Amino acid sequence: MESEQVTETSPSYEKMYQIFSDFMTRITKFEELVDMGNRFLVGFQQGLDFLRRPPIDTTSELVANIIKANETRRLSSYIQAGCVNMHDRKQCLGKLSTCHHGLLDHLIGATAVQNSNENLQDKDFHGDVDSNTDISTKEDFLPAHVRKPEITDYAALMAVVYGMVKQDYEMQERIVSSLSLKSSSGEMESYCLMWSLRPFIDDEIIHKAWRLIR
């Protein structure tokens, strides 16, 4: 029996194309979750910075004279409390709690997306391409501009994109699990920088993957 010739109109090609399209749709959902998670992380950082705001330097002669000239019981209490009143502190702690819960919800949503894409690969691309392909060799799997993409092109790009996103998710998971009220300013700065830079994601690869969607 002659084997089926795989063309852009063949059932196997159309199935592969649809799988790839669904995969990239989930990648878009993941990107949206990452953006939302970044806002929660920045909010958590701002909340900690507010609680750690240094008190007024009363050792300064100028500051001491200003305080003395305008001294009231309320001002004295405010300075003794570290220049953070109870209302502001309560609001700040509420913001920290909201941001932390938002990040946990982000992980739940991102996990669902990751599991869906992993199941998709296991079911429909098993054995085609290793999802742990070395990123340094991923260019070998990209379709040339002079020809139409083949089934193996879709499978290879799915594997590479999935590998990058998986590493990105694992980084975010480690960041969220490390957050606490004791997280230092330096730690928070590094977390926010890594989250926004997304060092495991190659934008050019993502763009090339989207160009396969007609």
SENU-917811 format. One record per residue (C-alpha): y, x, z; residue number from 1. Coordinates in steps of 0.25 Angstrom, whole numbers, plus 5000, padded with zeros to 4 digits. Layout:
<mikes>
<mike yy="Y" xx="X" zz="Z" n="NUM"/>
...
</mikes>
This chain:
<mikes>
<mike yy="5000" xx="5000" zz="5000" n="1"/>
<mike yy="5014" xx="5005" zz="4996" n="2"/>
<mike yy="5023" xx="5008" zz="5008" n="3"/>
<mike yy="5036" xx="5000" zz="5008" n="4"/>
<mike yy="5048" xx="5006" zz="5002" n="5"/>
<mike yy="5059" xx="5007" zz="5012" n="6"/>
<mike yy="5072" xx="5002" zz="5006" n="7"/>
<mike yy="5085" xx="4996" zz="5012" n="8"/>
<mike yy="5079" xx="4982" zz="5008" n="9"/>
<mike yy="5065" xx="4985" zz="5014" n="10"/>
<mike yy="5061" xx="4977" zz="5027" n="11"/>
<mike yy="5059" xx="4990" zz="5035" n="12"/>
<mike yy="5072" xx="4996" zz="5031" n="13"/>
<mike yy="5079" xx="4983" zz="5034" n="14"/>
<mike yy="5072" xx="4982" zz="5048" n="15"/>
<mike yy="5076" xx="4996" zz="5051" n="16"/>
<mike yy="5091" xx="4994" zz="5047" n="17"/>
<mike yy="5091" xx="4981" zz="5056" n="18"/>
<mike yy="5085" xx="4989" zz="5068" n="19"/>
<mike yy="5095" xx="5000" zz="5066" n="20"/>
<mike yy="5107" xx="4990" zz="5065" n="21"/>
<mike yy="5102" xx="4983" zz="5078" n="22"/>
<mike yy="5101" xx="4997" zz="5084" n="23"/>
<mike yy="5115" xx="5000" zz="5081" n="24"/>
<mike yy="5120" xx="4987" zz="5086" n="25"/>
<mike yy="5114" xx="4991" zz="5099" n="26"/>
<mike yy="5121" xx="5004" zz="5099" n="27"/>
<mike yy="5134" xx="4997" zz="5097" n="28"/>
<mike yy="5131" xx="4989" zz="5109" n="29"/>
<mike yy="5128" xx="5001" zz="5117" n="30"/>
<mike yy="5142" xx="5007" zz="5112" n="31"/>
<mike yy="5149" xx="4995" zz="5118" n="32"/>
<mike yy="5142" xx="4996" zz="5131" n="33"/>
<mike yy="5146" xx="5011" zz="5132" n="34"/>
<mike yy="5161" xx="5008" zz="5130" n="35"/>
<mike yy="5160" xx="4997" zz="5141" n="36"/>
<mike yy="5153" xx="5007" zz="5150" n="37"/>
<mike yy="5164" xx="5017" zz="5147" n="38"/>
<mike yy="5174" xx="5007" zz="5152" n="39"/>
<mike yy="5166" xx="5005" zz="5165" n="40"/>
<mike yy="5164" xx="5020" zz="5167" n="41"/>
<mike yy="5179" xx="5023" zz="5165" n="42"/>
<mike yy="5182" xx="5011" zz="5175" n="43"/>
<mike yy="5173" xx="5017" zz="5185" n="44"/>
<mike yy="5180" xx="5030" zz="5184" n="45"/>
<mike yy="5194" xx="5024" zz="5186" n="46"/>
<mike yy="5189" xx="5017" zz="5198" n="47"/>
<mike yy="5184" xx="5030" zz="5204" n="48"/>
<mike yy="5197" xx="5037" zz="5201" n="49"/>
<mike yy="5205" xx="5026" zz="5207" n="50"/>
<mike yy="5197" xx="5027" zz="5220" n="51"/>
<mike yy="5198" xx="5042" zz="5220" n="52"/>
<mike yy="5213" xx="5042" zz="5218" n="53"/>
<mike yy="5219" xx="5052" zz="5226" n="54"/>
<mike yy="5228" xx="5047" zz="5238" n="55"/>
<mike yy="5243" xx="5050" zz="5238" n="56"/>
<mike yy="5246" xx="5065" zz="5241" n="57"/>
<mike yy="5254" xx="5063" zz="5254" n="58"/>
<mike yy="5255" xx="5078" zz="5256" n="59"/>
<mike yy="5266" xx="5078" zz="5245" n="60"/>
<mike yy="5280" xx="5078" zz="5252" n="61"/>
<mike yy="5285" xx="5069" zz="5241" n="62"/>
<mike yy="5274" xx="5059" zz="5242" n="63"/>
<mike yy="5275" xx="5059" zz="5257" n="64"/>
<mike yy="5290" xx="5056" zz="5257" n="65"/>
<mike yy="5288" xx="5045" zz="5247" n="66"/>
<mike yy="5277" xx="5039" zz="5256" n="67"/>
<mike yy="5285" xx="5040" zz="5268" n="68"/>
<mike yy="5297" xx="5034" zz="5262" n="69"/>
<mike yy="5289" xx="5022" zz="5258" n="70"/>
<mike yy="5279" xx="5022" zz="5269" n="71"/>
<mike yy="5273" xx="5008" zz="5273" n="72"/>
<mike yy="5260" xx="5004" zz="5280" n="73"/>
<mike yy="5254" xx="4999" zz="5267" n="74"/>
<mike yy="5258" xx="5013" zz="5260" n="75"/>
<mike yy="5252" xx="5021" zz="5271" n="76"/>
<mike yy="5239" xx="5013" zz="5270" n="77"/>
<mike yy="5238" xx="5014" zz="5255" n="78"/>
<mike yy="5240" xx="5029" zz="5256" n="79"/>
<mike yy="5229" xx="5030" zz="5268" n="80"/>
<mike yy="5219" xx="5022" zz="5259" n="81"/>
<mike yy="5221" xx="5033" zz="5248" n="82"/>
<mike yy="5231" xx="5025" zz="5240" n="83"/>
<mike yy="5220" xx="5014" zz="5236" n="84"/>
<mike yy="5222" xx="5001" zz="5242" n="85"/>
<mike yy="5210" xx="4992" zz="5245" n="86"/>
<mike yy="5212" xx="4982" zz="5234" n="87"/>
<mike yy="5212" xx="4993" zz="5224" n="88"/>
<mike yy="5200" xx="5000" zz="5230" n="89"/>
<mike yy="5193" xx="4987" zz="5229" n="90"/>
<mike yy="5196" xx="4985" zz="5215" n="91"/>
<mike yy="5193" xx="4999" zz="5211" n="92"/>
<mike yy="5179" xx="4998" zz="5218" n="93"/>
<mike yy="5177" xx="4984" zz="5210" n="94"/>
<mike yy="5180" xx="4991" zz="5197" n="95"/>
<mike yy="5170" xx="5003" zz="5200" n="96"/>
<mike yy="5159" xx="4992" zz="5203" n="97"/>
<mike yy="5163" xx="4985" zz="5190" n="98"/>
<mike yy="5163" xx="4997" zz="5182" n="99"/>
<mike yy="5150" xx="5002" zz="5188" n="100"/>
<mike yy="5143" xx="4989" zz="5186" n="101"/>
<mike yy="5148" xx="4989" zz="5171" n="102"/>
<mike yy="5142" xx="5003" zz="5169" n="103"/>
<mike yy="5129" xx="4998" zz="5174" n="104"/>
<mike yy="5129" xx="4986" zz="5165" n="105"/>
<mike yy="5132" xx="4995" zz="5154" n="106"/>
<mike yy="5119" xx="5003" zz="5157" n="107"/>
<mike yy="5112" xx="4990" zz="5157" n="108"/>
<mike yy="5117" xx="4986" zz="5143" n="109"/>
<mike yy="5116" xx="5000" zz="5137" n="110"/>
<mike yy="5101" xx="5000" zz="5142" n="111"/>
<mike yy="5098" xx="4987" zz="5135" n="112"/>
<mike yy="5104" xx="4993" zz="5122" n="113"/>
<mike yy="5097" xx="5006" zz="5123" n="114"/>
<mike yy="5083" xx="4999" zz="5126" n="115"/>
<mike yy="5085" xx="4990" zz="5114" n="116"/>
<mike yy="5088" xx="5001" zz="5105" n="117"/>
<mike yy="5076" xx="5009" zz="5111" n="118"/>
<mike yy="5067" xx="4997" zz="5109" n="119"/>
<mike yy="5072" xx="4996" zz="5095" n="120"/>
<mike yy="5069" xx="5011" zz="5092" n="121"/>
<mike yy="5055" xx="5010" zz="5099" n="122"/>
<mike yy="5051" xx="4998" zz="5091" n="123"/>
<mike yy="5056" xx="5001" zz="5077" n="124"/>
<mike yy="5059" xx="5016" zz="5076" n="125"/>
<mike yy="5047" xx="5021" zz="5084" n="126"/>
<mike yy="5043" xx="5034" zz="5078" n="127"/>
<mike yy="5054" xx="5035" zz="5067" n="128"/>
<mike yy="5064" xx="5044" zz="5074" n="129"/>
<mike yy="5064" xx="5050" zz="5088" n="130"/>
<mike yy="5076" xx="5044" zz="5096" n="131"/>
<mike yy="5077" xx="5057" zz="5103" n="132"/>
<mike yy="5081" xx="5065" zz="5090" n="133"/>
<mike yy="5090" xx="5077" zz="5093" n="134"/>
<mike yy="5104" xx="5073" zz="5091" n="135"/>
<mike yy="5107" xx="5086" zz="5084" n="136"/>
<mike yy="5097" xx="5082" zz="5073" n="137"/>
<mike yy="5101" xx="5068" zz="5071" n="138"/>
<mike yy="5109" xx="5071" zz="5058" n="139"/>
<mike yy="5096" xx="5073" zz="5051" n="140"/>
<mike yy="5093" xx="5058" zz="5053" n="141"/>
<mike yy="5106" xx="5053" zz="5047" n="142"/>
<mike yy="5105" xx="5046" zz="5034" n="143"/>
<mike yy="5112" xx="5054" zz="5022" n="144"/>
<mike yy="5124" xx="5047" zz="5016" n="145"/>
<mike yy="5118" xx="5048" zz="5002" n="146"/>
<mike yy="5106" xx="5039" zz="5005" n="147"/>
<mike yy="5103" xx="5026" zz="5011" n="148"/>
<mike yy="5098" xx="5026" zz="5026" n="149"/>
<mike yy="5083" xx="5026" zz="5028" n="150"/>
<mike yy="5075" xx="5020" zz="5039" n="151"/>
<mike yy="5073" xx="5033" zz="5045" n="152"/>
<mike yy="5089" xx="5035" zz="5045" n="153"/>
<mike yy="5090" xx="5022" zz="5054" n="154"/>
<mike yy="5079" xx="5026" zz="5063" n="155"/>
<mike yy="5084" xx="5040" zz="5065" n="156"/>
<mike yy="5099" xx="5036" zz="5068" n="157"/>
<mike yy="5093" xx="5025" zz="5078" n="158"/>
<mike yy="5086" xx="5036" zz="5085" n="159"/>
<mike yy="5098" xx="5046" zz="5085" n="160"/>
<mike yy="5108" xx="5035" zz="5090" n="161"/>
<mike yy="5098" xx="5029" zz="5100" n="162"/>
<mike yy="5096" xx="5043" zz="5106" n="163"/>
<mike yy="5111" xx="5046" zz="5107" n="164"/>
<mike yy="5114" xx="5032" zz="5113" n="165"/>
<mike yy="5102" xx="5034" zz="5123" n="166"/>
<mike yy="5108" xx="5047" zz="5128" n="167"/>
<mike yy="5122" xx="5040" zz="5129" n="168"/>
<mike yy="5116" xx="5029" zz="5137" n="169"/>
<mike yy="5109" xx="5039" zz="5147" n="170"/>
<mike yy="5122" xx="5046" zz="5149" n="171"/>
<mike yy="5129" xx="5033" zz="5153" n="172"/>
<mike yy="5117" xx="5029" zz="5162" n="173"/>
<mike yy="5118" xx="5042" zz="5169" n="174"/>
<mike yy="5134" xx="5041" zz="5171" n="175"/>
<mike yy="5133" xx="5027" zz="5176" n="176"/>
<mike yy="5122" xx="5031" zz="5186" n="177"/>
<mike yy="5130" xx="5042" zz="5191" n="178"/>
<mike yy="5143" xx="5033" zz="5194" n="179"/>
<mike yy="5147" xx="5031" zz="5209" n="180"/>
<mike yy="5159" xx="5031" zz="5217" n="181"/>
<mike yy="5157" xx="5046" zz="5220" n="182"/>
<mike yy="5157" xx="5049" zz="5205" n="183"/>
<mike yy="5168" xx="5060" zz="5204" n="184"/>
<mike yy="5180" xx="5060" zz="5195" n="185"/>
<mike yy="5174" xx="5071" zz="5187" n="186"/>
<mike yy="5161" xx="5064" zz="5185" n="187"/>
<mike yy="5167" xx="5051" zz="5181" n="188"/>
<mike yy="5176" xx="5059" zz="5171" n="189"/>
<mike yy="5163" xx="5065" zz="5165" n="190"/>
<mike yy="5156" xx="5051" zz="5165" n="191"/>
<mike yy="5167" xx="5045" zz="5157" n="192"/>
<mike yy="5169" xx="5056" zz="5148" n="193"/>
<mike yy="5154" xx="5056" zz="5144" n="194"/>
<mike yy="5153" xx="5041" zz="5143" n="195"/>
<mike yy="5165" xx="5041" zz="5133" n="196"/>
<mike yy="5160" xx="5054" zz="5125" n="197"/>
<mike yy="5146" xx="5049" zz="5124" n="198"/>
<mike yy="5141" xx="5063" zz="5121" n="199"/>
<mike yy="5127" xx="5058" zz="5116" n="200"/>
<mike yy="5133" xx="5049" zz="5105" n="201"/>
<mike yy="5136" xx="5055" zz="5091" n="202"/>
<mike yy="5146" xx="5045" zz="5085" n="203"/>
<mike yy="5143" xx="5050" zz="5071" n="204"/>
<mike yy="5128" xx="5047" zz="5072" n="205"/>
<mike yy="5132" xx="5033" zz="5077" n="206"/>
<mike yy="5142" xx="5031" zz="5065" n="207"/>
<mike yy="5131" xx="5035" zz="5055" n="208"/>
<mike yy="5121" xx="5025" zz="5062" n="209"/>
<mike yy="5132" xx="5014" zz="5060" n="210"/>
<mike yy="5134" xx="5018" zz="5045" n="211"/>
<mike yy="5119" xx="5014" zz="5043" n="212"/>
<mike yy="5122" xx="5000" zz="5046" n="213"/>
<mike yy="5126" xx="4993" zz="5033" n="214"/>
</mikes>
